[in-house]
Amino acid sequence: MTPISSNDVGSICGLVVCTRPERLDAVAECLSQMPGVEVHDRNPQGKLVVTVEERPGEKIMVNRISQISAAEGVLSSALVYTHQE
């Protein structure tokens, strides 16, 4: 069996991102423009369901989550799921 190097591992994580309801569309658009980020769902109260995908060999996950948390209009973000393959 060949050992898996860290360059062969891909990751995905799920976040719940909260924003003010009036900023929901702008924040969703901003996050959608970030590489590896996809907005899957939203509700009128200002919550977004977001995934971040890190392809094998990339090391972007922590930085991308930090960028999401710091994006204009984001009140909070919570990591709710993570998986590596």
DOSE-227722 format. One record per atom (N, C-alpha, C, O, CB): atom name; residue number from 1; chain; residue in one letter; z negated, y, x negated. Coordinates in steps of 0.05 Angstrom, whole numbers. Glycine has a CB too. Example, Ala and Ser with C-alpha at 12.3 -4.5 7.8 and 13.67 -1.06 7.14 Angstrom:
BEGIN
+------+-----+-------+------+--------+--------+--------+
: atom :  nr : kette : rest :      w :      v :      u :
+------+-----+-------+------+--------+--------+--------+
:    N :   1 :     A :    a :   -156 :   -114 :   -264 :
:   CA :   1 :     A :    a :   -156 :    -90 :   -246 :
:    C :   1 :     A :    a :   -156 :    -66 :   -264 :
:    O :   1 :     A :    a :   -169 :    -66 :   -285 :
:   CB :   1 :     A :    a :   -181 :    -89 :   -226 :
:    N :   2 :     A :    s :   -142 :    -45 :   -257 :
:   CA :   2 :     A :    s :   -143 :    -21 :   -273 :
:    C :   2 :     A :    s :   -157 :      1 :   -258 :
:    O :   2 :     A :    s :   -161 :     23 :   -268 :
:   CB :   2 :     A :    s :   -114 :    -12 :   -282 :
+------+-----+-------+------+--------+--------+--------+
END
This chain:
BEGIN
+------+-----+-------+------+--------+--------+--------+
: atom :  nr : kette : rest :      w :      v :      u :
+------+-----+-------+------+--------+--------+--------+
:    N :   1 :     A :    m :      0 :    -24 :    -17 :
:   CA :   1 :     A :    m :      0 :      0 :      0 :
:    C :   1 :     A :    m :      0 :     25 :    -18 :
:    O :   1 :     A :    m :    -16 :     27 :    -36 :
:   CB :   1 :     A :    m :    -24 :      0 :     19 :
:    N :   2 :     A :    t :     18 :     43 :    -12 :
:   CA :   2 :     A :    t :     20 :     68 :    -27 :
:    C :   2 :     A :    t :      0 :     88 :    -16 :
:    O :   2 :     A :    t :     -1 :     93 :      8 :
:   CB :   2 :     A :    t :     49 :     79 :    -25 :
:    N :   3 :     A :    p :    -16 :    100 :    -34 :
:   CA :   3 :     A :    p :    -35 :    120 :    -25 :
:    C :   3 :     A :    p :    -20 :    145 :    -14 :
:    O :   3 :     A :    p :      1 :    152 :    -24 :
:   CB :   3 :     A :    p :    -54 :    129 :    -47 :
:    N :   4 :     A :    i :    -32 :    158 :      6 :
:   CA :   4 :     A :    i :    -20 :    182 :     17 :
:    C :   4 :     A :    i :    -31 :    206 :      2 :
:    O :   4 :     A :    i :    -55 :    209 :     -1 :
:   CB :   4 :     A :    i :    -27 :    185 :     48 :
:    N :   5 :     A :    s :    -13 :    222 :     -8 :
:   CA :   5 :     A :    s :    -21 :    246 :    -22 :
:    C :   5 :     A :    s :    -26 :    268 :     -2 :
:    O :   5 :     A :    s :    -16 :    266 :     21 :
:   CB :   5 :     A :    s :      0 :    254 :    -44 :
:    N :   6 :     A :    s :    -39 :    289 :    -10 :
:   CA :   6 :     A :    s :    -45 :    311 :      8 :
:    C :   6 :     A :    s :    -19 :    326 :     16 :
:    O :   6 :     A :    s :    -18 :    340 :     36 :
:   CB :   6 :     A :    s :    -64 :    331 :     -5 :
:    N :   7 :     A :    n :      3 :    322 :      0 :
:   CA :   7 :     A :    n :     29 :    334 :      7 :
:    C :   7 :     A :    n :     43 :    319 :     29 :
:    O :   7 :     A :    n :     62 :    330 :     41 :
:   CB :   7 :     A :    n :     47 :    334 :    -18 :
:    N :   8 :     A :    d :     34 :    295 :     36 :
:   CA :   8 :     A :    d :     46 :    279 :     58 :
:    C :   8 :     A :    d :     32 :    282 :     84 :
:    O :   8 :     A :    d :     40 :    270 :    104 :
:   CB :   8 :     A :    d :     47 :    250 :     50 :
:    N :   9 :     A :    v :     11 :    298 :     85 :
:   CA :   9 :     A :    v :     -6 :    300 :    109 :
:    C :   9 :     A :    v :      2 :    325 :    125 :
:    O :   9 :     A :    v :      3 :    347 :    115 :
:   CB :   9 :     A :    v :    -36 :    301 :    102 :
:    N :  10 :     A :    g :      7 :    321 :    151 :
:   CA :  10 :     A :    g :     12 :    343 :    169 :
:    C :  10 :     A :    g :    -12 :    346 :    188 :
:    O :  10 :     A :    g :    -26 :    326 :    193 :
:   CB :  10 :     A :    g :     38 :    338 :    186 :
:    N :  11 :     A :    s :    -16 :    369 :    198 :
:   CA :  11 :     A :    s :    -39 :    375 :    215 :
:    C :  11 :     A :    s :    -30 :    391 :    240 :
:    O :  11 :     A :    s :    -11 :    405 :    239 :
:   CB :  11 :     A :    s :    -61 :    390 :    200 :
:    N :  12 :     A :    i :    -46 :    387 :    261 :
:   CA :  12 :     A :    i :    -42 :    403 :    285 :
:    C :  12 :     A :    i :    -70 :    410 :    295 :
:    O :  12 :     A :    i :    -89 :    394 :    293 :
:   CB :  12 :     A :    i :    -26 :    389 :    307 :
:    N :  13 :     A :    c :    -73 :    435 :    305 :
:   CA :  13 :     A :    c :    -99 :    442 :    317 :
:    C :  13 :     A :    c :    -94 :    457 :    343 :
:    O :  13 :     A :    c :    -73 :    469 :    346 :
:   CB :  13 :     A :    c :   -116 :    459 :    297 :
:    N :  14 :     A :    g :   -113 :    455 :    361 :
:   CA :  14 :     A :    g :   -112 :    469 :    386 :
:    C :  14 :     A :    g :   -133 :    491 :    388 :
:    O :  14 :     A :    g :   -156 :    486 :    379 :
:   CB :  14 :     A :    g :   -114 :    450 :    409 :
:    N :  15 :     A :    l :   -126 :    513 :    398 :
:   CA :  15 :     A :    l :   -144 :    536 :    401 :
:    C :  15 :     A :    l :   -144 :    546 :    430 :
:    O :  15 :     A :    l :   -124 :    545 :    443 :
:   CB :  15 :     A :    l :   -137 :    558 :    381 :
:    N :  16 :     A :    v :   -166 :    557 :    438 :
:   CA :  16 :     A :    v :   -167 :    574 :    462 :
:    C :  16 :     A :    v :   -171 :    602 :    452 :
:    O :  16 :     A :    v :   -190 :    608 :    438 :
:   CB :  16 :     A :    v :   -190 :    565 :    482 :
:    N :  17 :     A :    v :   -153 :    620 :    459 :
:   CA :  17 :     A :    v :   -153 :    648 :    450 :
:    C :  17 :     A :    v :   -159 :    665 :    474 :
:    O :  17 :     A :    v :   -146 :    662 :    495 :
:   CB :  17 :     A :    v :   -126 :    656 :    436 :
:    N :  18 :     A :    c :   -179 :    683 :    472 :
:   CA :  18 :     A :    c :   -186 :    701 :    494 :
:    C :  18 :     A :    c :   -178 :    729 :    487 :
:    O :  18 :     A :    c :   -181 :    739 :    465 :
:   CB :  18 :     A :    c :   -217 :    699 :    500 :
:    N :  19 :     A :    t :   -167 :    743 :    508 :
:   CA :  19 :     A :    t :   -159 :    770 :    505 :
:    C :  19 :     A :    t :   -165 :    784 :    532 :
:    O :  19 :     A :    t :   -172 :    772 :    552 :
:   CB :  19 :     A :    t :   -128 :    772 :    498 :
:    N :  20 :     A :    r :   -162 :    810 :    532 :
:   CA :  20 :     A :    r :   -165 :    825 :    557 :
:    C :  20 :     A :    r :   -141 :    818 :    575 :
:    O :  20 :     A :    r :   -118 :    815 :    564 :
:   CB :  20 :     A :    r :   -167 :    856 :    553 :
:    N :  21 :     A :    p :   -145 :    815 :    601 :
:   CA :  21 :     A :    p :   -122 :    807 :    618 :
:    C :  21 :     A :    p :    -98 :    826 :    615 :
:    O :  21 :     A :    p :    -75 :    816 :    617 :
:   CB :  21 :     A :    p :   -132 :    807 :    647 :
:    N :  22 :     A :    e :   -103 :    852 :    612 :
:   CA :  22 :     A :    e :    -80 :    870 :    610 :
:    C :  22 :     A :    e :    -65 :    867 :    583 :
:    O :  22 :     A :    e :    -43 :    878 :    581 :
:   CB :  22 :     A :    e :    -90 :    899 :    613 :
:    N :  23 :     A :    r :    -77 :    854 :    564 :
:   CA :  23 :     A :    r :    -64 :    849 :    538 :
:    C :  23 :     A :    r :    -52 :    821 :    535 :
:    O :  23 :     A :    r :    -40 :    815 :    514 :
:   CB :  23 :     A :    r :    -84 :    854 :    515 :
:    N :  24 :     A :    l :    -55 :    805 :    556 :
:   CA :  24 :     A :    l :    -47 :    777 :    554 :
:    C :  24 :     A :    l :    -18 :    773 :    545 :
:    O :  24 :     A :    l :    -13 :    757 :    526 :
:   CB :  24 :     A :    l :    -51 :    764 :    582 :
:    N :  25 :     A :    d :      1 :    786 :    557 :
:   CA :  25 :     A :    d :     29 :    782 :    550 :
:    C :  25 :     A :    d :     35 :    791 :    522 :
:    O :  25 :     A :    d :     50 :    778 :    507 :
:   CB :  25 :     A :    d :     47 :    797 :    570 :
:    N :  26 :     A :    a :     24 :    814 :    514 :
:   CA :  26 :     A :    a :     29 :    824 :    487 :
:    C :  26 :     A :    a :     17 :    806 :    466 :
:    O :  26 :     A :    a :     30 :    801 :    445 :
:   CB :  26 :     A :    a :     17 :    853 :    484 :
:    N :  27 :     A :    v :     -7 :    796 :    471 :
:   CA :  27 :     A :    v :    -19 :    777 :    451 :
:    C :  27 :     A :    v :     -3 :    751 :    450 :
:    O :  27 :     A :    v :      1 :    741 :    428 :
:   CB :  27 :     A :    v :    -48 :    772 :    459 :
:    N :  28 :     A :    a :      5 :    741 :    473 :
:   CA :  28 :     A :    a :     20 :    716 :    474 :
:    C :  28 :     A :    a :     46 :    719 :    458 :
:    O :  28 :     A :    a :     54 :    701 :    443 :
:   CB :  28 :     A :    a :     27 :    707 :    503 :
:    N :  29 :     A :    e :     59 :    742 :    461 :
:   CA :  29 :     A :    e :     84 :    747 :    446 :
:    C :  29 :     A :    e :     79 :    749 :    416 :
:    O :  29 :     A :    e :     94 :    738 :    400 :
:   CB :  29 :     A :    e :     97 :    773 :    456 :
:    N :  30 :     A :    c :     58 :    763 :    409 :
:   CA :  30 :     A :    c :     51 :    766 :    380 :
:    C :  30 :     A :    c :     45 :    739 :    368 :
:    O :  30 :     A :    c :     56 :    733 :    346 :
:   CB :  30 :     A :    c :     26 :    784 :    377 :
:    N :  31 :     A :    l :     30 :    722 :    381 :
:   CA :  31 :     A :    l :     23 :    696 :    370 :
:    C :  31 :     A :    l :     47 :    678 :    369 :
:    O :  31 :     A :    l :     50 :    663 :    350 :
:   CB :  31 :     A :    l :      1 :    682 :    387 :
:    N :  32 :     A :    s :     65 :    680 :    388 :
:   CA :  32 :     A :    s :     89 :    663 :    388 :
:    C :  32 :     A :    s :    108 :    670 :    365 :
:    O :  32 :     A :    s :    124 :    653 :    357 :
:   CB :  32 :     A :    s :    104 :    668 :    415 :
:    N :  33 :     A :    q :    106 :    693 :    354 :
:   CA :  33 :     A :    q :    122 :    701 :    331 :
:    C :  33 :     A :    q :    112 :    691 :    305 :
:    O :  33 :     A :    q :    126 :    692 :    284 :
:   CB :  33 :     A :    q :    124 :    731 :    330 :
:    N :  34 :     A :    m :     87 :    680 :    304 :
:   CA :  34 :     A :    m :     76 :    670 :    279 :
:    C :  34 :     A :    m :     87 :    642 :    274 :
:    O :  34 :     A :    m :     88 :    625 :    292 :
:   CB :  34 :     A :    m :     45 :    669 :    281 :
:    N :  35 :     A :    p :     97 :    637 :    250 :
:   CA :  35 :     A :    p :    108 :    610 :    243 :
:    C :  35 :     A :    p :     87 :    588 :    248 :
:    O :  35 :     A :    p :     64 :    591 :    239 :
:   CB :  35 :     A :    p :    117 :    610 :    214 :
:    N :  36 :     A :    g :     95 :    567 :    261 :
:   CA :  36 :     A :    g :     78 :    544 :    266 :
:    C :  36 :     A :    g :     60 :    547 :    290 :
:    O :  36 :     A :    g :     45 :    528 :    297 :
:   CB :  36 :     A :    g :     61 :    540 :    242 :
:    N :  37 :     A :    v :     61 :    569 :    304 :
:   CA :  37 :     A :    v :     44 :    574 :    327 :
:    C :  37 :     A :    v :     60 :    572 :    353 :
:    O :  37 :     A :    v :     83 :    582 :    355 :
:   CB :  37 :     A :    v :     31 :    603 :    325 :
:    N :  38 :     A :    e :     49 :    559 :    373 :
:   CA :  38 :     A :    e :     61 :    557 :    399 :
:    C :  38 :     A :    e :     40 :    562 :    421 :
:    O :  38 :     A :    e :     18 :    551 :    420 :
:   CB :  38 :     A :    e :     74 :    529 :    403 :
:    N :  39 :     A :    v :     48 :    579 :    440 :
:   CA :  39 :     A :    v :     30 :    585 :    463 :
:    C :  39 :     A :    v :     39 :    567 :    485 :
:    O :  39 :     A :    v :     63 :    567 :    493 :
:   CB :  39 :     A :    v :     32 :    616 :    471 :
:    N :  40 :     A :    h :     21 :    550 :    495 :
:   CA :  40 :     A :    h :     28 :    530 :    515 :
:    C :  40 :     A :    h :     21 :    538 :    543 :
:    O :  40 :     A :    h :     35 :    530 :    562 :
:   CB :  40 :     A :    h :     14 :    504 :    508 :
:    N :  41 :     A :    d :      0 :    553 :    546 :
:   CA :  41 :     A :    d :     -9 :    560 :    573 :
:    C :  41 :     A :    d :    -25 :    585 :    572 :
:    O :  41 :     A :    d :    -35 :    593 :    551 :
:   CB :  41 :     A :    d :    -25 :    537 :    587 :
:    N :  42 :     A :    r :    -28 :    598 :    595 :
:   CA :  42 :     A :    r :    -44 :    623 :    597 :
:    C :  42 :     A :    r :    -54 :    625 :    626 :
:    O :  42 :     A :    r :    -43 :    613 :    644 :
:   CB :  42 :     A :    r :    -27 :    648 :    590 :
:    N :  43 :     A :    n :    -76 :    640 :    629 :
:   CA :  43 :     A :    n :    -86 :    645 :    656 :
:    C :  43 :     A :    n :    -90 :    675 :    659 :
:    O :  43 :     A :    n :    -93 :    689 :    639 :
:   CB :  43 :     A :    n :   -112 :    629 :    662 :
:    N :  44 :     A :    p :    -91 :    684 :    684 :
:   CA :  44 :     A :    p :    -93 :    713 :    689 :
:    C :  44 :     A :    p :   -119 :    726 :    679 :
:    O :  44 :     A :    p :   -121 :    750 :    676 :
:   CB :  44 :     A :    p :    -90 :    718 :    718 :
:    N :  45 :     A :    q :   -139 :    709 :    673 :
:   CA :  45 :     A :    q :   -165 :    720 :    663 :
:    C :  45 :     A :    q :   -163 :    727 :    633 :
:    O :  45 :     A :    q :   -182 :    738 :    622 :
:   CB :  45 :     A :    q :   -187 :    701 :    668 :
:    N :  46 :     A :    g :   -141 :    720 :    620 :
:   CA :  46 :     A :    g :   -138 :    728 :    592 :
:    C :  46 :     A :    g :   -141 :    706 :    572 :
:    O :  46 :     A :    g :   -146 :    711 :    548 :
:   CB :  46 :     A :    g :   -157 :    749 :    585 :
:    N :  47 :     A :    k :   -139 :    681 :    580 :
:   CA :  47 :     A :    k :   -142 :    658 :    562 :
:    C :  47 :     A :    k :   -115 :    646 :    556 :
:    O :  47 :     A :    k :    -98 :    642 :    574 :
:   CB :  47 :     A :    k :   -161 :    637 :    573 :
:    N :  48 :     A :    l :   -111 :    639 :    530 :
:   CA :  48 :     A :    l :    -86 :    626 :    522 :
:    C :  48 :     A :    l :    -93 :    599 :    509 :
:    O :  48 :     A :    l :   -113 :    596 :    495 :
:   CB :  48 :     A :    l :    -71 :    644 :    502 :
:    N :  49 :     A :    v :    -76 :    579 :    513 :
:   CA :  49 :     A :    v :    -78 :    553 :    500 :
:    C :  49 :     A :    v :    -57 :    553 :    478 :
:    O :  49 :     A :    v :    -33 :    556 :    484 :
:   CB :  49 :     A :    v :    -75 :    529 :    519 :
:    N :  50 :     A :    v :    -65 :    550 :    453 :
:   CA :  50 :     A :    v :    -47 :    554 :    430 :
:    C :  50 :     A :    v :    -50 :    530 :    411 :
:    O :  50 :     A :    v :    -72 :    519 :    408 :
:   CB :  50 :     A :    v :    -54 :    580 :    415 :
:    N :  51 :     A :    t :    -27 :    522 :    400 :
:   CA :  51 :     A :    t :    -29 :    502 :    378 :
:    C :  51 :     A :    t :    -18 :    514 :    353 :
:    O :  51 :     A :    t :      0 :    532 :    353 :
:   CB :  51 :     A :    t :    -13 :    476 :    385 :
:    N :  52 :     A :    v :    -28 :    504 :    330 :
:   CA :  52 :     A :    v :    -18 :    512 :    304 :
:    C :  52 :     A :    v :    -11 :    486 :    290 :
:    O :  52 :     A :    v :    -27 :    467 :    288 :
:   CB :  52 :     A :    v :    -40 :    528 :    287 :
:    N :  53 :     A :    e :     14 :    484 :    280 :
:   CA :  53 :     A :    e :     24 :    460 :    267 :
:    C :  53 :     A :    e :     28 :    466 :    237 :
:    O :  53 :     A :    e :     40 :    486 :    230 :
:   CB :  53 :     A :    e :     50 :    450 :    280 :
:    N :  54 :     A :    e :     18 :    449 :    221 :
:   CA :  54 :     A :    e :     21 :    451 :    192 :
:    C :  54 :     A :    e :     37 :    427 :    183 :
:    O :  54 :     A :    e :     27 :    404 :    185 :
:   CB :  54 :     A :    e :     -7 :    453 :    177 :
:    N :  55 :     A :    r :     61 :    431 :    173 :
:   CA :  55 :     A :    r :     78 :    409 :    164 :
:    C :  55 :     A :    r :     68 :    398 :    137 :
:    O :  55 :     A :    r :     54 :    412 :    122 :
:   CB :  55 :     A :    r :    107 :    418 :    161 :
:    N :  56 :     A :    p :     75 :    373 :    131 :
:   CA :  56 :     A :    p :     67 :    362 :    105 :
:    C :  56 :     A :    p :     75 :    380 :     82 :
:    O :  56 :     A :    p :     97 :    390 :     81 :
:   CB :  56 :     A :    p :     80 :    334 :    101 :
:    N :  57 :     A :    g :     56 :    384 :     64 :
:   CA :  57 :     A :    g :     60 :    401 :     41 :
:    C :  57 :     A :    g :     53 :    430 :     45 :
:    O :  57 :     A :    g :     49 :    445 :     25 :
:   CB :  57 :     A :    g :     89 :    399 :     33 :
:    N :  58 :     A :    e :     50 :    439 :     70 :
:   CA :  58 :     A :    e :     42 :    466 :     75 :
:    C :  58 :     A :    e :     12 :    469 :     74 :
:    O :  58 :     A :    e :     -3 :    449 :     78 :
:   CB :  58 :     A :    e :     53 :    476 :    102 :
:    N :  59 :     A :    k :      3 :    492 :     68 :
:   CA :  59 :     A :    k :    -26 :    498 :     67 :
:    C :  59 :     A :    k :    -31 :    524 :     82 :
:    O :  59 :     A :    k :    -40 :    544 :     70 :
:   CB :  59 :     A :    k :    -37 :    499 :     38 :
:    N :  60 :     A :    i :    -24 :    524 :    108 :
:   CA :  60 :     A :    i :    -25 :    549 :    124 :
:    C :  60 :     A :    i :    -47 :    550 :    145 :
:    O :  60 :     A :    i :    -53 :    571 :    156 :
:   CB :  60 :     A :    i :      1 :    554 :    137 :
:    N :  61 :     A :    m :    -59 :    527 :    151 :
:   CA :  61 :     A :    m :    -75 :    524 :    175 :
:    C :  61 :     A :    m :    -98 :    545 :    176 :
:    O :  61 :     A :    m :   -100 :    560 :    196 :
:   CB :  61 :     A :    m :    -87 :    496 :    177 :
:    N :  62 :     A :    v :   -114 :    546 :    156 :
:   CA :  62 :     A :    v :   -137 :    564 :    156 :
:    C :  62 :     A :    v :   -128 :    593 :    157 :
:    O :  62 :     A :    v :   -139 :    609 :    172 :
:   CB :  62 :     A :    v :   -155 :    560 :    131 :
:    N :  63 :     A :    n :   -107 :    600 :    142 :
:   CA :  63 :     A :    n :    -97 :    627 :    142 :
:    C :  63 :     A :    n :    -86 :    635 :    170 :
:    O :  63 :     A :    n :    -90 :    657 :    179 :
:   CB :  63 :     A :    n :    -76 :    631 :    121 :
:    N :  64 :     A :    r :    -71 :    616 :    182 :
:   CA :  64 :     A :    r :    -59 :    622 :    208 :
:    C :  64 :     A :    r :    -81 :    626 :    229 :
:    O :  64 :     A :    r :    -78 :    644 :    246 :
:   CB :  64 :     A :    r :    -40 :    599 :    216 :
:    N :  65 :     A :    i :   -101 :    609 :    229 :
:   CA :  65 :     A :    i :   -123 :    612 :    248 :
:    C :  65 :     A :    i :   -137 :    640 :    244 :
:    O :  65 :     A :    i :   -144 :    653 :    264 :
:   CB :  65 :     A :    i :   -144 :    589 :    245 :
:    N :  66 :     A :    s :   -140 :    648 :    219 :
:   CA :  66 :     A :    s :   -152 :    674 :    214 :
:    C :  66 :     A :    s :   -134 :    696 :    224 :
:    O :  66 :     A :    s :   -143 :    716 :    234 :
:   CB :  66 :     A :    s :   -156 :    677 :    183 :
:    N :  67 :     A :    q :   -107 :    693 :    220 :
:   CA :  67 :     A :    q :    -88 :    713 :    230 :
:    C :  67 :     A :    q :    -90 :    715 :    261 :
:    O :  67 :     A :    q :    -89 :    737 :    272 :
:   CB :  67 :     A :    q :    -60 :    707 :    221 :
:    N :  68 :     A :    i :    -92 :    693 :    274 :
:   CA :  68 :     A :    i :    -94 :    693 :    303 :
:    C :  68 :     A :    i :   -120 :    708 :    312 :
:    O :  68 :     A :    i :   -119 :    725 :    329 :
:   CB :  68 :     A :    i :    -95 :    664 :    314 :
:    N :  69 :     A :    s :   -142 :    701 :    299 :
:   CA :  69 :     A :    s :   -167 :    714 :    306 :
:    C :  69 :     A :    s :   -167 :    744 :    301 :
:    O :  69 :     A :    s :   -180 :    759 :    316 :
:   CB :  69 :     A :    s :   -190 :    702 :    290 :
:    N :  70 :     A :    a :   -152 :    753 :    281 :
:   CA :  70 :     A :    a :   -151 :    781 :    274 :
:    C :  70 :     A :    a :   -128 :    796 :    288 :
:    O :  70 :     A :    a :   -126 :    821 :    285 :
:   CB :  70 :     A :    a :   -148 :    784 :    244 :
:    N :  71 :     A :    a :   -111 :    782 :    303 :
:   CA :  71 :     A :    a :    -89 :    796 :    317 :
:    C :  71 :     A :    a :    -98 :    817 :    336 :
:    O :  71 :     A :    a :   -119 :    813 :    350 :
:   CB :  71 :     A :    a :    -71 :    775 :    331 :
:    N :  72 :     A :    e :    -83 :    838 :    338 :
:   CA :  72 :     A :    e :    -91 :    860 :    356 :
:    C :  72 :     A :    e :    -92 :    850 :    385 :
:    O :  72 :     A :    e :    -73 :    837 :    395 :
:   CB :  72 :     A :    e :    -70 :    883 :    354 :
:    N :  73 :     A :    g :   -114 :    855 :    398 :
:   CA :  73 :     A :    g :   -118 :    847 :    426 :
:    C :  73 :     A :    g :   -133 :    821 :    429 :
:    O :  73 :     A :    g :   -142 :    815 :    452 :
:   CB :  73 :     A :    g :    -92 :    844 :    439 :
:    N :  74 :     A :    v :   -137 :    806 :    408 :
:   CA :  74 :     A :    v :   -152 :    781 :    410 :
:    C :  74 :     A :    v :   -182 :    787 :    409 :
:    O :  74 :     A :    v :   -191 :    801 :    391 :
:   CB :  74 :     A :    v :   -145 :    761 :    387 :
:    N :  75 :     A :    l :   -196 :    778 :    429 :
:   CA :  75 :     A :    l :   -225 :    782 :    430 :
:    C :  75 :     A :    l :   -240 :    759 :    416 :
:    O :  75 :     A :    l :   -260 :    764 :    402 :
:   CB :  75 :     A :    l :   -235 :    783 :    459 :
:    N :  76 :     A :    s :   -230 :    735 :    419 :
:   CA :  76 :     A :    s :   -242 :    712 :    406 :
:    C :  76 :     A :    s :   -223 :    688 :    406 :
:    O :  76 :     A :    s :   -203 :    688 :    421 :
:   CB :  76 :     A :    s :   -269 :    703 :    420 :
:    N :  77 :     A :    s :   -228 :    670 :    388 :
:   CA :  77 :     A :    s :   -212 :    645 :    388 :
:    C :  77 :     A :    s :   -231 :    622 :    381 :
:    O :  77 :     A :    s :   -251 :    626 :    366 :
:   CB :  77 :     A :    s :   -188 :    646 :    368 :
:    N :  78 :     A :    a :   -226 :    599 :    393 :
:   CA :  78 :     A :    a :   -243 :    576 :    388 :
:    C :  78 :     A :    a :   -226 :    552 :    382 :
:    O :  78 :     A :    a :   -208 :    545 :    397 :
:   CB :  78 :     A :    a :   -262 :    570 :    413 :
:    N :  79 :     A :    l :   -232 :    538 :    360 :
:   CA :  79 :     A :    l :   -219 :    513 :    353 :
:    C :  79 :     A :    l :   -230 :    491 :    371 :
:    O :  79 :     A :    l :   -254 :    486 :    371 :
:   CB :  79 :     A :    l :   -223 :    507 :    322 :
:    N :  80 :     A :    v :   -212 :    478 :    386 :
:   CA :  80 :     A :    v :   -221 :    457 :    404 :
:    C :  80 :     A :    v :   -210 :    430 :    397 :
:    O :  80 :     A :    v :   -219 :    410 :    408 :
:   CB :  80 :     A :    v :   -213 :    465 :    432 :
:    N :  81 :     A :    y :   -191 :    428 :    379 :
:   CA :  81 :     A :    y :   -179 :    403 :    372 :
:    C :  81 :     A :    y :   -166 :    405 :    345 :
:    O :  81 :     A :    y :   -154 :    425 :    338 :
:   CB :  81 :     A :    y :   -158 :    395 :    393 :
:    N :  82 :     A :    t :   -168 :    383 :    329 :
:   CA :  82 :     A :    t :   -154 :    382 :    304 :
:    C :  82 :     A :    t :   -147 :    353 :    298 :
:    O :  82 :     A :    t :   -162 :    335 :    305 :
:   CB :  82 :     A :    t :   -171 :    394 :    280 :
:    N :  83 :     A :    h :   -123 :    349 :    286 :
:   CA :  83 :     A :    h :   -114 :    322 :    279 :
:    C :  83 :     A :    h :    -96 :    323 :    254 :
:    O :  83 :     A :    h :    -80 :    342 :    251 :
:   CB :  83 :     A :    h :    -99 :    310 :    303 :
:    N :  84 :     A :    q :    -99 :    303 :    237 :
:   CA :  84 :     A :    q :    -82 :    301 :    213 :
:    C :  84 :     A :    q :    -68 :    274 :    214 :
:    O :  84 :     A :    q :    -80 :    254 :    222 :
:   CB :  84 :     A :    q :    -99 :    304 :    188 :
:    N :  85 :     A :    e :    -43 :    273 :    205 :
:   CA :  85 :     A :    e :    -29 :    248 :    202 :
:    C :  85 :     A :    e :    -18 :    246 :    174 :
:    O :  85 :     A :    e :     -5 :    226 :    168 :
:   CB :  85 :     A :    e :     -7 :    245 :    223 :
+------+-----+-------+------+--------+--------+--------+
END
